[in-house]
Every structure is written in structure tokens, then in C-alpha cells.
């Protein structure tokens, strides 16, 4: 065993303190089941979504109706936006009622953001930030009682507009980049942190008056026994006048406040979130709170654009004709509509499942990473396909263009909170294997602690577990089936066996980001499949739609598996070839494609479900709805003529000038 122990130590990749904190943060849920080869349908039955429909139907609809065409920020604050949001306490969703907050469920927060994003992506971002990673959440979990009493009621009332600064010129959303440094200094018997802030890409910064910020604190004079590390501070603008939020960025003309925090300040230790005891604990705090942005806010914002685009473009394709044929009957268009509806449904179903897991009290960091990457990537596909179908109407600005705003906003979601390239190639499987595997984390800990006894115990358990998964994967894979649910179960077991084999790569896996990326894809596809099963259990919209989604997801799994195998070294590839039978590949017939492309308007339950998620009234989506429901030919043709018209502007006047007048 000592020889195996030493061999394992050589295989173990170097794990930094930052990575160790990430691995220890949050909880596991279905990610552990998937890596263990289990489709946990019992959990699906126990979980449920709880929504405050009253707030959605009254308050959120009022926000959408009033602010759907408003630009939140174009260098100056749109006071109409802030007043309306404060009227409905839109910055208080995560704050407990004892501090005057609404304390909405995760599911309700998510559906609020979906509806806001369906009409105005910039508006959704403005509401999203105070209700995800930022001062509000950090104060609740880590703030002193004095800090909570001082700031949480003001945040609920909108007196404070918060932002949070992590990224800068030399670091992204990570702790190993060059985060702004602060130094403990003592003057007149008082210790404080002297730092120069240089933050950028900070959402709400230009309009904020309460700045959260992450800095790396050092103690060169041993004033606090050398205590140091990433630290989260909270700076009230009226107190820390040296912090300047005087410049702003323009992210893709989406129209939300985003900018910089700069300046040299002396920060009192009492303004560390949680007080002096939390000096150096910032990265742990951030990791434990990151699930809200990754797992809730960004997926919901993506879904809002996807729902509006999918509903609009499927309705538009039934009204618009080419060669005297409605677009929705053309096979080429149906292929694109299939992709639009398929990916929109997968995003929605996985969000419902994730919200239910989060509302149950879990904080699954791996699932949050999957959700961030998958929903924004699939959202990109939805929007691009919708733009292609919308064609000339899609590329011309105007009141009837319901897609272009999502096309412009899409790259924002893909980039922030850990860019998708990073999330896919390093985080999902790399972190998932270490955190979600039932034995690997214990083995790693034993190796790091040089604990051969603990290693031996876990290694014996791991060996039994590995042989069991290998045996079951080998013989289960022989069974061929056309049932997409059984295929999902087989693929989950195959993936579990594959994880054990790939783990033998040791530290090499950290460098082989291609293999890690393909494994992340399979991991994500299985989780999206769980979302379909969960949705079917609780919502029962359309059984054929669910089965088609599962069948195509299994096809994605097949493609990811076959793309990964050539990148594996000979010995491990042979082991994969023997114990991992190639997954089933399904034929998605033209009839299935046509069915999916039309299900939104030909299944009343699906149609009503989608309409309930987005804002449809005095806008282009409302016109498309009325035209599709209109039975009077003359009235219908008049509505269609209006819908297919594009923005026209007088020569000699700028588009922006006209747009400002329309506001």
C-alpha cells in the first residue's frame, strides 16, 4: 500500500489554497448522483417549485409595462427606473423580512428575472446584481449584527444602491490574479487597511453608493500577527469619498450601469464584512455566495431572452410567408425552429430543477457552474437561430424587432461570472471530479495530509466502487434500447465508470483541457436530462416533447463521448473501449423535427406555459399573439402587415435622436 500511496502522491496535481477553498465551499447534490452513476428520481419527487404568483402577476407586470422601453443608463441615471424599482422593492428579494426585505424564494426571484429579461435585458441586469453576489448576500451570511442593522433596511428601501468589485485590469473572477492589494498600517494607535482600488467591469458602479470590494490584504509589520489574504470590505460612499465611480463602460449597448471603482483609501477594520475576524476569509465567503449569480441570475436572464425569442419566432413563422408558404412549414426553417424550442425547453427545465435544489437549502457549486455555462451557451444558439429566421426584420432596429436586443446582450452573460471557456474547460469537470466524486476528495485530503492510514481506508472503498461501476457499465451497455429515459440511465452509469478511468490521468487532466471540456459536456448533458425528467414529473406539458428532448440530449452525449476518445492515451483508451460501450445514437425524424418546431402553438398547455413566463401585452409579442388568434381574415392581414414592417427613419436624422424622442 505504501508504494500505491507514493505513486498517488506523484499523480496528484498541485492544489493551491485558492483551489482548496473552492473545493470545500458549497455542497453537493445531483452532481454526486451523476458521478456515482445514479438517476435519482426519488429526489425529483421530493423537490418542488414554490412561486409568489401575486408578486409576478401584479408587481412585475407593472415594472415591465412601465419600463420595457427604458434605457437604464446612458451616462446618466434614469430616475424613472429607480423610482419604479424601489416602488416594488426590487432590490430586496434576498433580504429577510425582519430587515424590510421581501425574502422571495429562489424560484420566484428566477421567474422575476425571466420576465424582466424578456422585455429589457438591461433592466434584468440592474435588478439581478443587488439580488445575487454583492453586499446584500454577503452581509446576511457574514456581516456583524451592527452591519446588518445599518445597511440591510436601507438596501431593501433602495436608499443604498450596491455594487461589488472583484475584477480589475490584472484579474478576472479569480483569486490568483493580481487583485488590488491593501496593507495593514498603524497611525495614532489605530490599525487600518491602506489600499488603491482599480476595479473595472463593475455592474451598477456608476450609480452605486455602497461599494463592496475584494482586496488582498498583507501585514508586512505583523500588526495583526501576520493575518492576510483576500478580504471583502464594504465602503459607504459618503464615508469613503476617496473611492471614485466617475467613469463607465458600455457593454454592447445593452443599457445597464457598468463601470469602474478607483481611488486610494484607508479602510477601517470595522468595515470588513464580518469585522476584523474575517480578514483573509474573503475568497471562502465569495465562493460560498457565488451560486446565486451562476446558478440563478444568469440562467434566468438567458431564459428570458430565449422564451421571448422562441415564443415570438415560432409565432412569427406561422404568419410570415415565402413562396406563398408559411415559414413554419418549410423543412429548412423547421430545423432551426427545432433547435430554438429544444434548447429553450432544456434551459427552462434545468432552471426549474436547480431552483428547487437551491430552495431546499443546498448550495451546489458544481451544478451552478453547469447552469451558467449551459444556459448561456444554449441561449446563444436560440438567439442566433431566431435571428436567422427573422432575417431582414431581425437585423433592422425598430419597435417590431423582438430578437436584436437579446443578440446584443448574449455575449455579456457568456463572459461574466467566469467566462464560458474557463468554466467548461477547467471548472465543471475539474472541480466536479474532486468535489462530487464519493471518494476522490477524501483521497486527495489524505495525500495532502500525508495520512497513509486514511488513504488506505478510502482507497479500498474506491477500488470496490470502481470495480462495481466498471462491471455494471460493461454489461449494461450491451443492452440496446430506444427508450430515452433508459438511455439516460445507461449514459449516467457509463459516465460514472468513465470518471474513474479519467481520474487515473492525475495531474495531467489539469493540463488536458480538451478532455476536461468533453467530460464537462457529458456531465452537463446528463444534468440537463435530469431537468427534463424533473419537469415531466411536475409540469406534464407534452410527453412527446420530453421524449424528443431526451433523445436529442442522448445524441449530444454520444457526440461528446466519441469526440473525447481520440484524445485519451493508449492504455486508458483501451480500458474505455473495453468497459464503456459506445452510447446509443437516436434518429430524430423529420416528423419529430416538425412536431417540436410547432409545439409552442399547437399544444395549448405549452403555449400557455410559455406566455406565463414572459411579458406579452402592449408590445410586438402581443401583436404576434393576437394575429395568430385572429379569425377575421381582413383583421389578421392588417396585423401581419404591421408585424412584418421594420423601422424606417427620415434621412438626415440619426436613429438615436428619433429613439430619444420616442422615449
N, C-alpha and C positions, 0 to 999 in steps of 0.2 A: 504493500500500500504506500510505503514511503516513496518508492520510485514513481508511482502514479501521481502522488502529491507533488513531487518536484516537477514532473512533466507538466502537470496542470498549471503550476506557477509560471512555467515558461510560456505556456499558451495564453495565459491571462493577459489581456491588454491593459495598459496603464490607465487607471481610472483616477481622474483628478478629483479634488474635493468638491468642485462645482458639479461634476457628473454624479458623485456620490449623493449630494444633496438632492439632485433631480430624481435619482432612483429611489430615495427614501420618501419623497414627497408624494402626496396624493394616495389614492387607494387603487385596488384592482376590482374588476367586475367581470363582465363578459369577455374581456381581453384574456383573463386567466382561463376561462372555459374554452375559448377558441384555441389557445396554445396547448391546452390539455386534450383537445380533440372532442369536445363536448358541445352539442347544440342544446342549450339549457331552456327548453320550452316551459318548464315549470316556473322559471323566473319571469318569462313573458306574461304568464297568467297573473302573477302577483303584482307586477308593476302596473301603474295606471297614470294617465294624464289628468291633472286637475286644473281647470281653466276658469278664470274670473270673466265670464262672458259679458257681464254687465259693464265692466270697465272697457272691454274691447268694443262692444256694440255702441256705447254712448260716448265715452271719453276719447277713445282712439279715433272713432269715426269723425268726431268733431275736429280733432287735430288734423286729420287727413283732408277733410273738406276745406278747412281754413288755410292750410299751409302747403297744399300739394304742389303749387307752382312757385313757392317762395324760395329764393336763394338764401341760405342761412348766413353765408359770409362771403363778401367780395372785397375785403379790405376794411369794411366797417360792419359792426354788428347789426343784424336785422332785429330790431326790438320787438317787432310783431311776433317773431318766432319764439323768443324767450318768454314773452308775456303769456302766450298761449300754452307753452310747455309748463310753465310754472302754475298756470291755472289748473292744470290736470296733474300736477305733482310728478311730472315725467322724469325728474332726476332722482326720485325716491323709491324706485321699485325694489331695491335690495335692502333698504333701511328698515329696521324694526319699527313697529307702530309706537313703541314707547318713546321713540325719537321723532315722531310725527311722519314716519315713512309709511308707504303702502304695503311693504313686505309681500310682494306678489310672488307666486310660485314661479319656478324656473319656466314651466310650460307657458304660463301667462306672459312672462317677460318675452319669451321667444316669439310668441304669436303677435305681441305688440310690435316687435321689430319687423316681423314678416310683413305686417300690414303697412307700417310706415315706409319700409323699403320698397313696397310695391308701387308707391306713388312718388317717392322722393328719397333717393339713396342718401343724399346729404343730410336730410332730416333724421334718418335712421341712425347714421353715424353719430350725430350730435346727441341723440338720446342714449345710444349704446355705451359710450365711453363712461359717463358717470355711474352706469349700472353694471360695469364689468371691472376689469383691473384698474384700480385707481384708489384715491383716498377713502371713498365710502366703504369699500370692501375691506381694505387694509385696516381702517380704524375699527371696524366691527370685530375683526378677528384678533387684532394685536394692540389696538390703542389702549391707553390708560383710560380710566373712568373719566378723568378730567378732560381728556381729549375728546372722548365720545360726547360728553355733555356740551362741550364747547362748539363742536363742528357738525355733528350729525343732524340736529334740528335745522341748522342753517342750510345744510345741503338739501334736506327734504323740502324746505321752503323755496329753494332756488336763490337764496341770498349769496351762497357760495357757488361758483361755477368751477368745478375741479378739473385738473388735468394731471397726467402722470408722465414724468420724464425719465426715460431709461436710455433711449438711443442717442448717439452723437456721431460726430464725423468719423470716429475710430472704433465704434462698436455698434452692432445691431441689437437684436433682442437676446443678448447673451452676456454672461458674466466674465468671459475670458478675454473679451475685447478691452480696449483702454477706456473704461468708464471714468468719468470725471473723478479726480482724486481730491480728498479732503484730509487735512492734517490737524490732529489734536494740538491745540496751543493753549497756553495759560497766560492770562493778563489780569492783574489786580486780584489775584486769588481765585479767578473763575476760569473754568475749562470750557472751551467751545471748539467747534469744527470750522476751520477756515478753508473755504473751497472756491474754486472758479468753475461755474457751470457753463457748459456749452452743449446744450441739447437741441436736437432737431427732429423733425417728423412728429412733433408732439400735438396730438389731436386736442382741440379746444384751447390750446395755449394762448392764442391771440385774444380770447375773450375771458380767460380764466383769472380768478383772483385767489385761488387756493392751489398751490403747486405741490404735488408730490414729486419726489425725485430720488433716484438711486445714485449713490456715490460710493466710491471705495475709500474708506477711512483708514489712515495709518497713524500710528502712535510713536513717532521717532524718539520722543523724550521719555517714553514709558510713564506717561501721566496717569494712564488707567491700566497699568500692568501689561502694557503691550496689546491690549484688546484692539482688534482691527477687523477689516473685511467689508463686504458690501453692506451698506446701511441705507435704510429708507427714511427719509425725512419729510416733514410737512411744513411748508412755508406759506404763511399768510402774507399776501401781497402788501397789505397795509403796514405790516411789521418789517418785512424784508424788502425794502424799497430798492435795494441793490440788484434784485433779480428783474431783468427786463424782458418783457414779451412784446418787443417793438416791431418784429418782422414776421412775415407769414409766408407759407408756401401755397402753391396752387395745385393740389393733387387732381390732375385730369379734368379740371373744370367741374368737378362734382359739386363744389359749392359748400363745403363744410370747413370750419375753422381748423387750421393746422399750421404750426409754426415753430418758433424757437423759444428757448429759455436761456438767457445769458447773464453773466454778471458774477462779481466776486462778493461773497457774503461771509459773515461769521455766524454760524448756526448754533443756537443754544442747545444743550443736550436734552432739554425738556421737549424740544421739537423733533426728536427722533420718534417715529411712530412706535409707541410702547415704552418710550423713555430710554434712559441710559442702558438698561439691561438688554435692549435689543440692538445695541451697537454691534455690527458684524453679522447680524442674523438676517440681513435683507434678502439674500438670494433664496433662502429657505422660505421666507414669507412670500416672495414673488412666485416661486414655483407652486406653492400650495394654493395660490389665488388665481393662477393662470388659466384654470379650466373655464372660467366664465367667458373670457374673450375667445378662446379657441373652441370651446365646446358649445357655447350658446350664441354669443352675439354675432360672430362672423358667419356661422352656418345659417342663422335666421335671416341675416341681411342678404345672403346669397339666395336663399329660398324666396324672399320677397320678389326679387328681380325675376327669378325663374318662374314662379307662379304667375306673375303678371304677363310675362312673355309667352309662356306656354298657353295660358288661357286666351290671350289676345291673338297669338299667331294661329292657333287651331281654329278660332272663330273667324279670323280674317280669311283663312284659306278656304272657308266654306262660302264666303261672299265674293271673293276675287276670282275672276275667270281669265283664262288664257286659252286661245284657240277654241273659245266657246265651251270650255270645260272648267268646272270649279277646281281650284288648285288642289283641294284635298283628295281628289280622285286620281291625281297623277302619281304614278309609281315613284318617280324621282323625288317629288315633294313628300310623299309618304315616308320614304326612307329618312328624310330629315325630321319630319314630324315625329316619327318613331323615337329618334334619339332625344328630341325635346321632351316628349312625355315620359319616356323611360327614365331619363336622368332626373327630371323634376320629381317624379314619384320616389325614386331612390333617396334623393335628398330629404324629401318630406318624411318618409317613413323612418329613416335613420335618426332624424331630428326628434321625432316623437319618442323613439326608444331612448335616446340619450337624455332627453329632458326628464323622462320618467326615472332613469337611473340617478340623475343628479338630484331630483326631488326626493328620492328615497334616502338621501344623505351621503351618497358616495361622491368621491372626487377623483374619478379615474383619469389620470393624466394621459395615459396612452390612448384611450378612446377619444379624448379631447383633441389630441394631435391628429388622429384619423379623421375626425369630423371636420377639422379646419381644412385639411388638405383635400379631402374628397369632395366636400360640398362646394368649395370654391373652384376646384378643377372641373367638376361636372357642371357647375354653373357656367363656366366659360364655354363649354360645349353647347349648352342650352341657348345661350345668348348669341353665339356665332351662327348656329343653325337658324335661329329665329331671324337674325339679320339677313341671312342669305335668302330666306323665303320672303321676307318683307321687301327685299330688293330695293328698287328705286325709292319707295316710301321709307325704307329703313335708313337710307344714307342722307336724306334731306331733313334738316331741322324743321320743326313745326309742331303745332299742338296735337296732330294726329300721329306723331311718331312715338310709339309706346315702347320701343326697344333701345334706341340710341343711348339714353341716359344710363341704362344698365351696361351697355357695351363700354361706355366711358368709365364707369365705376368698377367694372370687373377686375382690372389689374390691381386696384387698391387692396381688395380682400385677399388676392393671391400673394401679395407682397408682405403685408403686415403680420405681426404676431408670429414671426418665424416664417420666412419665405418658403413656398411650397417645395422648392428644390431641396432645401435643407431638411424640411420636415419629412419628406419622403425618403431621402437617401440616408439620413442619419438617425432621425428620432423615432419614427414609428416602430420599425423592427428592432433597431439597435437598443432602444430603451425598453421596448416591449419584451424582447427576449430576456433581458436581465431582470426586469421588474415583474413581468406577468407569468414567467415560467415557474412551475411549482417548486423547483429545486435549485435552479441556477443561481438565484440571488443568495441563497444560503451557502452554496459552494464558494461563490465569489467572496462573501464575507469571511468564511473560514480561511480562505487563501490569504486575504489581506491581513487577517489577524494571526496568520501563521499557526492556525489551530488544526493540527493534523487529526485529532480525535473527532472534532465536529465535522471536518471534511470527510472522514471515513464513513461516519454515520450517514451523511447526506449522499455520499457517492454510492453507497449500497442501495439506498432508496431510488436514486436516479437511475441506476443500472436496471433495476427491476421495472421501473416505469418505462424506460426506453425500450426494453425488450418487448414489453406488453404492447406499446404503441406500434413498434415495428412489425410484430406478428399480426396484429389486427389490421394495420394498413395494408400489408401484403395480401391478405386473404379477402378482406372486404373489397379491395379494388378489383377483384376478379368479377364481382357481381355487376353486371351491366343493367342499367335501369333508365327509363325515360321519365321517371318521377323527379321533378326538380328539387323537391324537399329532401328526398333520399340522396340525390346527387350532392346537395349542400352538406349533408351529414358525412358522406364519404369524403368530400373535399376537406372538411374540417379535420377529420381523422388523418388524412394524408398530410395536411399541413402540420399537424402535431408531430408526426414522425419526421417530417422534413425539418422542423425546428431543431429537433435533437441532432440530426445529421449535420445541419449547417453550423450548430454551436461548436462542432469539432474544429471549425476554422479558427477558433480562438481570436487572437488579436488581429488576424488578417481580415476578419469580417469588417472591422472598423475602417480599414482602408479600401475594401472592396465595396464601394458604394453602389455599384451596379447590381450586385447580388442582393445587397441590403434593400435597394429600391424595389426589385422584383418581389422580394419577400414581403415588403411593406404593402405592395399592391395586392398580393394574395390575402394578407391579413385584413386589409381594408375591405376587399370584396366579400370576404366571409362575414365581416361585421355588417356590411350593408345588407347582406342576405338575411341576417338576424333581424334587421329592421323591417324587412318585408314580412317575415313571419310574425313579428310583434304587431305590425299594423293590421295584418289579416285577422289576428286574434281579437283585436279591439274595435276595428272600424268596419270590416267586412264590406268594402266598396264593390269589388269586382274580382271574382275568383280567377277568371281567365287572365286579367291584367296582372294579378300577383304571380301567377304561374309563368307568364311570359317574362316578367322581370327576373324571377329566379333563374329561369332557363338561360337568359342572356348573361346574367351575373356568373353563372357556371361556365359559360363560354369565355368570359373575361378571365376567369380563374385558369382555364385551360391555356389561354394565350400567354398569361403571365408565367405559368409553370414551364411551358415549352420555351419561352424566351430566356428563362433563367438557366436551364440545364447546361447549355453550351459554355457558360462562364465558370462552371464548377470544375475543380481539378479532378484528374482521372480517378483516383481512389474513391473519393466521395461521390463522384458522378456514377460510378459503378454501383455503389451502395444505394443511391437514389433510384437507379434503373431497376434494381432487383426488388426493392421494398416499396417503391412509390409508383404504382401503375398510373399511366397517363390518364388524366381525368376525362370523363365523357365530354363529347362535343355535341351540342344540340343544333338542329336545323331550325332556324326561325323562319317560318314560311312567309310567303307574300301575304297570305291571309292573316297571319299574326301581325305583320307589319301594318297592314291596312286597319286591323282592329285597334291596335294601340294608337295609331295616328288619329282615330276618330272617337276614341272612348270618352274624351272630355265632353263632347257634345251629344253623344248617342247613349250615354249612361247617365240618367238623371242624378243618381247618387254621387257620381264622380263630379259632375258639373256643379252641383250644389256645394260639395265639399271644397272645390277649388274657389268658388265665389266667396265662400265664407272666410277664406284666408286673406283675401286682398280687398282693396278699396275699389268698388265699382259703383259709380253714381254719375256725377256730372263730369265725366271725362271720356276719353276715347274708348276705354273698355266698356263703359256704359253704352256707348253708341253701338259697339260691336254686339253686345248682348241684345239690345233692342232690335237691331237689324236681323239677327238670327231668329228672334222670336216673332218677328212681324209677319203676318199672313197676308196683309194687303200688298199686292204686287207693286202698286204705284208708290206707296209709302216706303216700302222696302228699297226700291231702286233709288229713291231720293236719299235715304240713309246711306246706301252704299256709295253713291256719288260723293257724299260728304266724307265718308271714311277713307276713300282712296285718294282724296285730294291731299296735296303736300303744301308745305309752307311756301308762300310767294311774297316777296318783299320788293318794294319800289326801288328801282335803280337810283343810286345817289344817296341812299340812306343805309347805314350799317344795320346788320342784323341785331347787334346788341342794343342799339338805340331803340329799335322797334320793340325789342323784348322788354326793355325797361319801361316803355310806355304801356305795354300790355299789363305789366305788374300793377 
